[in-house]
Amino acid sequence: MAEATLLQVANLTLSLKTREGEIVPVRDVSFSLGRGEAVGLVGESGSGKTLTGLSLLGLFPPGSKVDGGRISFDGEDLLTLPESRLRAIRGQKISMIFQEPQSALNPVLTVETQIREIYRSHTSLSSTEIGERILEGLRAAGLPDPLTVSRSYPHQLSGGMRQRVMIAMALSLDPLLVIADEPTTALDPTVALQILALLARIRKRSGQSLLFISHDLSHVRRVSDRVLLMYAGRIVEEAPSGRFFSRGPRHPYGRALLASRPEGGILTRKEAPLAAIGGQVPPLWDLPTGCSFAPRCGRADTLCTTTLPLWSGGEGERVFCHHPDESPLGAPVHAA
């Protein structure tokens, strides 16, 4: 477990102007992240996961604004810092692994040129020292021929190699916090598992904190100490990873996500039928009154459809639900 709190997000709320009107894609989000801890932020596409991660870097989309909250990181409130200070923190103290390395990497610059710029912006190392660090970082990211990779352009590398380059870039300055936003998107299953194993090894060796953003529960289980479940802009459950995946989530949305896993997956018993979640995620410009999940929830009653839930539970294990499910899932099937 983490020894001390590195990040504390309190009641973060963001609004965004769209063609449909103003929406609130991040609503009253609160969570913490300890030094050396890995937290998985999981939910369907459009739930607000990526925007929450970008907020930690002070990267907000055009037309958005912070309507409230606080982001305290390593003793500083990120929402009050000038842009010059945020630029110093990005990369050096907080870094991000983006889900689409093909888009995140500059197509007209070699890998070496792009990583070299990170060192030039944040350190006073000599050109020779930077070159050595680049090769060391690429090798640590699992690239067997770092010299050739460093001289390559992104389009000359496979998807898995580009993602390893992104990991090397994110870890170049040994940041305190790494945000991994869907780092296995568009990778085949074998390469995806290799990337997850790499992240786990690096974190164990360096002691860095990790915010792992994903819609894939099996991936979250592999790398996270604690799970945050997000739906329609809100975090609706927080639980230790072991409890979340063995006994099961307490929020009906989390239960439904587990039940919708393919038969034979690591999160469901083999005899359990595959179940779809009825209905659709409500649009953020037309959220229902009360609990946002109520229209899709088999446990919902009048209270759920008319009144916003309150948090129940303690620190590190809480649920945002009127009628949380306490029944165990049964004997779990462990990951290979």
VORO-598360 format. One record per residue (C-alpha): x, y, z; residue in three letters. Coordinates in pm, 1 decimal, decimal comma. Layout:
         X         Y         Z  code
         X         Y         Z   ALA
...
***
This chain:
         X         Y         Z  code
       0,0       0,0       0,0   MET
      99,0     360,0     -47,1   ALA
     276,7     528,6     241,6   GLU
     146,7     880,7     188,1   ALA
     -94,0    1070,9     -30,8   THR
      55,3    1210,2    -350,6   LEU
    -263,0    1327,3    -525,3   LEU
    -592,8    1443,1    -379,0   GLN
    -879,2    1537,5    -611,4   VAL
   -1170,4    1696,8    -426,2   ALA
   -1512,3    1769,5    -579,3   ASN
   -1376,2    1836,8    -927,7   LEU
   -1648,0    1957,6   -1166,1   THR
   -1589,2    2053,2   -1529,5   LEU
   -1837,4    2194,6   -1779,4   SER
   -1806,3    2199,5   -2156,2   LEU
   -1991,5    2393,8   -2425,3   LYS
   -2121,8    2177,3   -2709,2   THR
   -2369,6    2208,8   -2995,1   ARG
   -2632,3    2052,3   -2768,6   GLU
   -2563,2    2309,9   -2499,3   GLY
   -2348,8    2305,6   -2189,4   GLU
   -2269,7    1963,3   -2045,8   ILE
   -2090,7    1853,9   -1729,3   VAL
   -1865,5    1560,1   -1828,4   PRO
   -1693,2    1548,8   -1487,2   VAL
   -1923,5    1583,2   -1185,7   ARG
   -1809,5    1623,4    -826,9   ASP
   -1520,4    1379,2    -870,5   VAL
   -1314,0    1303,2    -559,5   SER
   -1036,7    1047,8    -513,1   PHE
    -684,1    1014,0    -383,1   SER
    -371,1     840,2    -502,9   LEU
     -89,2     737,4    -273,2   GLY
     282,1     736,8    -339,3   ARG
     367,1     410,4    -512,5   GLY
       0,5     313,8    -554,5   GLU
    -174,6     204,2    -874,7   ALA
    -538,0     306,2    -912,7   VAL
    -758,2     189,6   -1199,5   GLY
   -1019,9     431,5   -1333,8   LEU
   -1272,2     224,3   -1525,9   VAL
   -1594,8     293,0   -1714,5   GLY
   -1755,9     292,4   -2056,1   GLU
   -1648,8     531,1   -2331,1   SER
   -1773,2     881,7   -2261,8   GLY
   -1786,7     836,8   -1885,1   SER
   -1533,3    1115,0   -1822,4   GLY
   -1221,5     905,3   -1756,0   LYS
    -985,3    1067,0   -2005,2   THR
   -1097,4    1421,3   -1922,1   LEU
   -1035,4    1348,8   -1555,9   THR
    -683,4    1234,3   -1640,8   GLY
    -613,9    1535,9   -1861,1   LEU
    -733,0    1765,5   -1583,0   SER
    -440,9    1649,7   -1370,7   LEU
    -209,2    1796,0   -1633,8   LEU
    -409,2    2116,4   -1672,9   GLY
    -502,6    2014,6   -2026,1   LEU
    -863,0    2114,2   -2085,0   PHE
   -1045,2    2100,2   -2420,8   PRO
   -1156,3    2425,6   -2583,8   PRO
   -1482,7    2555,4   -2439,8   GLY
   -1436,3    2385,2   -2104,4   SER
   -1404,1    2540,4   -1761,3   LYS
   -1354,8    2429,0   -1404,6   VAL
   -1672,4    2493,3   -1207,6   ASP
   -1534,8    2378,1    -875,5   GLY
   -1298,1    2155,1    -690,7   GLY
    -933,4    2119,5    -602,8   ARG
    -646,0    1908,9    -736,3   ILE
    -368,3    1887,3    -479,9   SER
     -50,5    1723,2    -607,6   PHE
     267,7    1691,8    -404,9   ASP
     168,0    1993,1    -196,4   GLY
      52,6    2219,2    -481,2   GLU
    -298,7    2303,3    -601,4   ASP
    -274,0    2240,6    -975,4   LEU
    -586,3    2442,5   -1054,7   LEU
    -431,1    2764,0    -921,5   THR
     -86,7    2736,7   -1080,3   LEU
      24,9    2956,7   -1371,2   PRO
      87,2    2790,2   -1705,1   GLU
     464,2    2826,7   -1664,9   SER
     457,8    2616,1   -1349,7   ARG
     226,1    2356,9   -1509,1   LEU
     469,1    2320,4   -1799,9   ARG
     745,4    2244,9   -1551,9   ALA
     532,4    1980,2   -1378,9   ILE
     422,9    1809,1   -1701,5   ARG
     671,7    1542,2   -1792,7   GLY
     891,7    1603,3   -1491,3   GLN
     646,7    1523,3   -1210,3   LYS
     337,7    1401,2   -1398,5   ILE
     349,3    1227,5   -1735,3   SER
      88,0    1066,2   -1956,8   MET
      86,3     763,9   -2183,0   ILE
    -174,7     834,4   -2449,1   PHE
    -398,2     570,5   -2602,9   GLN
    -305,6     649,5   -2963,5   GLU
      73,9     673,2   -2999,1   PRO
      39,9     716,4   -3375,0   GLN
    -142,4    1043,8   -3307,2   SER
      62,1    1148,6   -3003,6   ALA
     401,2    1105,3   -3171,0   LEU
     519,0    1361,1   -3426,1   ASN
     530,5    1180,1   -3763,3   PRO
     809,2    1398,4   -3910,4   VAL
    1056,8    1364,5   -3622,3   LEU
    1262,0    1063,9   -3521,6   THR
    1204,7     899,7   -3186,0   VAL
    1538,7    1031,4   -3060,0   GLU
    1454,5    1390,6   -3154,5   THR
    1123,4    1375,5   -2972,3   GLN
    1263,8    1226,7   -2651,9   ILE
    1566,1    1457,3   -2663,4   ARG
    1333,6    1758,0   -2650,5   GLU
    1194,4    1636,7   -2316,5   ILE
    1542,0    1635,1   -2161,6   TYR
    1632,7    1972,4   -2312,8   ARG
    1316,8    2131,0   -2172,8   SER
    1358,0    2001,6   -1817,1   HIS
    1726,6    1924,6   -1755,5   THR
    2076,5    2064,9   -1810,8   SER
    2225,7    1734,1   -1925,1   LEU
    2481,3    1736,3   -2205,1   SER
    2394,0    1606,4   -2549,7   SER
    2599,5    1292,7   -2487,9   THR
    2428,7    1226,0   -2154,9   GLU
    2087,1    1273,9   -2312,9   ILE
    2173,9    1025,7   -2588,0   GLY
    2274,2     766,4   -2329,4   GLU
    1955,6     823,7   -2128,8   ARG
    1743,6     783,2   -2442,2   ILE
    1894,2     444,4   -2524,2   LEU
    1864,4     331,6   -2161,4   GLU
    1496,8     432,1   -2152,8   GLY
    1412,3     255,9   -2478,0   LEU
    1590,3     -57,3   -2360,1   ARG
    1404,0     -44,9   -2026,4   ALA
    1078,1     -18,7   -2222,0   ALA
    1149,5    -357,9   -2377,3   GLY
    1281,9    -249,2   -2716,6   LEU
    1563,8    -491,6   -2809,5   PRO
    1742,6    -261,0   -3057,8   ASP
    1712,8      86,0   -2901,6   PRO
    1963,2     249,0   -3135,8   LEU
    1766,9     151,9   -3446,2   THR
    1438,1     252,2   -3281,0   VAL
    1579,5     589,4   -3175,9   SER
    1668,8     668,5   -3537,1   ARG
    1329,2     557,8   -3668,6   SER
    1019,1     759,1   -3749,5   TYR
     690,4     654,1   -3584,0   PRO
     546,4     509,5   -3905,7   HIS
     841,9     271,2   -3929,8   GLN
     748,7     104,4   -3599,8   LEU
     473,7    -142,2   -3513,3   SER
     188,3     -45,1   -3283,4   GLY
     342,9    -225,6   -2988,3   GLY
     680,2     -60,4   -3048,9   MET
     521,7     284,3   -3070,0   ARG
     347,1     224,9   -2739,8   GLN
     676,9     120,5   -2581,2   ARG
     829,4     442,3   -2714,1   VAL
     546,1     635,0   -2549,2   MET
     617,7     456,9   -2221,2   ILE
     988,6     540,3   -2251,4   ALA
     900,5     905,8   -2313,7   MET
     660,8     917,3   -2020,6   ALA
     924,0     771,4   -1786,1   LEU
    1218,4     973,0   -1917,4   SER
    1236,1    1208,4   -1619,0   LEU
    1128,1     955,8   -1356,2   ASP
     798,3    1133,3   -1274,2   PRO
     611,5    1084,5    -948,9   LEU
     285,3    1003,2   -1128,0   LEU
     220,4     829,0   -1458,9   VAL
    -125,5     851,7   -1617,1   ILE
    -183,3     565,5   -1859,9   ALA
    -488,5     638,2   -2076,4   ASP
    -606,1     318,3   -2245,4   GLU
    -243,5     221,5   -2322,0   PRO
    -341,7    -108,3   -2488,7   THR
    -594,5      33,3   -2736,4   THR
    -562,1    -116,1   -3087,7   ALA
    -297,7    -367,5   -2975,3   LEU
    -345,8    -739,7   -3023,0   ASP
    -406,1    -933,9   -2698,3   PRO
     -54,8   -1073,8   -2673,1   THR
     112,1    -734,5   -2714,1   VAL
    -142,2    -577,7   -2478,4   ALA
     -47,4    -824,0   -2203,4   LEU
     320,1    -748,7   -2264,7   GLN
     255,0    -375,3   -2221,2   ILE
      62,9    -437,8   -1897,6   LEU
     343,5    -656,4   -1764,3   ALA
     594,9    -387,6   -1857,3   LEU
     401,1    -120,1   -1669,3   LEU
     378,3    -344,2   -1363,9   ALA
     752,7    -419,2   -1368,6   ARG
     852,8     -56,3   -1411,3   ILE
     623,6      60,8   -1133,3   ARG
     749,4    -208,3    -897,3   LYS
    1109,8    -113,8    -969,8   ARG
    1071,2     265,0    -959,3   SER
     794,7     305,6    -701,2   GLY
     599,6     547,3    -920,3   GLN
     228,6     606,0    -876,2   SER
      -0,4     501,8   -1160,6   LEU
    -345,4     615,7   -1266,1   LEU
    -453,7     346,9   -1512,0   PHE
    -752,1     453,1   -1724,9   ILE
    -934,2     176,1   -1908,4   SER
   -1268,3      30,3   -2009,4   HIS
   -1124,0    -321,8   -1982,4   ASP
   -1178,2    -466,5   -1636,0   LEU
    -936,1    -754,6   -1692,0   SER
    -656,0    -506,1   -1760,3   HIS
    -747,2    -297,7   -1456,7   VAL
    -735,2    -608,0   -1241,8   ARG
    -384,2    -692,9   -1355,8   ARG
    -222,3    -360,4   -1266,0   VAL
    -432,2    -184,9    -999,1   SER
    -429,6    -182,7    -620,3   ASP
    -758,8       3,3    -605,8   ARG
   -1049,5      57,1    -847,2   VAL
   -1255,6     366,2    -922,0   LEU
   -1574,4     296,3   -1117,5   LEU
   -1704,4     588,8   -1326,5   MET
   -2042,2     637,0   -1491,4   TYR
   -2188,3     943,1   -1669,9   ALA
   -1924,9    1176,3   -1530,4   GLY
   -1933,8    1054,9   -1170,1   ARG
   -1731,0     808,9    -970,4   ILE
   -1990,2     566,5    -834,9   VAL
   -1772,0     316,9    -649,5   GLU
   -1428,1     289,7    -495,5   GLU
   -1287,4     -37,6    -365,6   ALA
    -963,2    -230,7    -320,0   PRO
    -891,6    -431,9    -633,5   SER
    -895,9    -764,8    -450,3   GLY
   -1238,1    -703,2    -301,4   ARG
   -1381,6    -556,3    -622,5   PHE
   -1290,2    -857,9    -833,7   PHE
   -1333,5   -1139,8    -583,6   SER
   -1646,3   -1055,7    -387,0   ARG
   -1773,5    -824,0    -658,5   GLY
   -1865,8    -456,5    -696,0   PRO
   -2138,6    -314,8    -474,7   ARG
   -2275,2     -80,0    -741,7   HIS
   -2519,8    -241,9    -989,2   PRO
   -2329,5     -83,9   -1277,3   TYR
   -2010,6    -263,6   -1176,4   GLY
   -2202,6    -590,2   -1138,6   ARG
   -2346,7    -545,1   -1485,9   ALA
   -2002,0    -480,0   -1634,4   LEU
   -1869,4    -802,2   -1485,6   LEU
   -2169,2   -1000,6   -1607,5   ALA
   -2120,5    -869,1   -1962,3   SER
   -1771,4   -1017,0   -1988,1   ARG
   -1738,0   -1295,8   -2249,2   PRO
   -1788,2   -1651,1   -2119,1   GLU
   -1466,7   -1795,3   -1984,8   GLY
   -1314,3   -1451,7   -1915,0   GLY
   -1107,2   -1406,8   -1600,7   ILE
   -1378,2   -1204,2   -1428,9   LEU
   -1672,6   -1438,8   -1459,5   THR
   -1736,3   -1799,8   -1376,3   ARG
   -1742,6   -2021,8   -1681,0   LYS
   -2098,8   -2130,2   -1616,6   GLU
   -2224,3   -1771,8   -1592,4   ALA
   -2423,4   -1655,7   -1896,5   PRO
   -2313,9   -1352,4   -2096,1   LEU
   -2543,3   -1059,9   -2011,2   ALA
   -2590,2    -728,8   -2188,8   ALA
   -2655,4    -408,9   -1997,1   ILE
   -3002,3    -292,4   -2096,2   GLY
   -3057,9      56,2   -2231,4   GLY
   -2787,7     308,4   -2314,3   GLN
   -2566,6     555,2   -2133,5   VAL
   -2775,9     874,0   -2103,1   PRO
   -2650,3    1177,6   -2296,3   PRO
   -2473,3    1426,4   -2070,1   LEU
   -2705,9    1705,3   -2183,1   TRP
   -3011,6    1506,7   -2071,4   ASP
   -2922,8    1317,3   -1756,5   LEU
   -3212,2    1168,7   -1558,9   PRO
   -3313,2    1305,3   -1223,2   THR
   -3170,2    1105,5    -936,7   GLY
   -2922,5     826,7   -1009,9   CYS
   -2792,4     837,0   -1368,7   SER
   -2784,5     456,7   -1384,1   PHE
   -3144,2     414,7   -1262,1   ALA
   -3301,2     375,9   -1612,7   PRO
   -3076,6      72,3   -1673,5   ARG
   -3079,7     -74,5   -1322,2   CYS
   -3290,3    -373,4   -1216,2   GLY
   -3275,7    -260,6    -852,8   ARG
   -3403,7      93,0    -914,5   ALA
   -3715,3     220,3    -739,4   ASP
   -3885,2     557,4    -702,2   THR
   -3613,2     681,5    -468,8   LEU
   -3347,1     604,7    -728,8   CYS
   -3527,9     788,9   -1007,7   THR
   -3602,2    1101,5    -804,5   THR
   -3316,5    1148,0    -558,4   THR
   -2941,4    1161,9    -601,2   LEU
   -2770,9     894,8    -390,1   PRO
   -2534,4     967,4    -103,7   LEU
   -2198,4     801,7     -49,3   TRP
   -2194,3     510,1     192,1   SER
   -1894,3     325,1     327,4   GLY
   -1556,5     443,2     447,5   GLY
   -1236,0     579,8     302,2   GLU
   -1101,2     357,7      24,5   GLY
   -1421,5     152,9      -0,5   GLU
   -1742,2     343,5     -75,7   ARG
   -2038,5     331,9    -310,9   VAL
   -2270,7     596,4    -459,3   PHE
   -2596,5     400,8    -458,3   CYS
   -2929,4     382,3    -272,4   HIS
   -2937,6       0,9    -284,8   HIS
   -2582,6    -139,3    -309,9   PRO
   -2548,7    -512,3    -371,3   ASP
   -2372,0    -699,8     -92,0   GLU
   -2403,1   -1055,6    -228,0   SER
   -2076,4   -1231,5    -319,5   PRO
   -2006,6   -1330,2    -678,5   LEU
   -1879,2   -1671,1    -578,5   GLY
   -1540,1   -1826,8    -630,1   ALA
   -1339,8   -1608,6    -869,5   PRO
   -1145,1   -1737,0   -1167,4   VAL
    -791,1   -1603,8   -1140,6   HIS
    -591,3   -1447,4   -1418,1   ALA
    -323,3   -1660,7   -1577,2   ALA
***
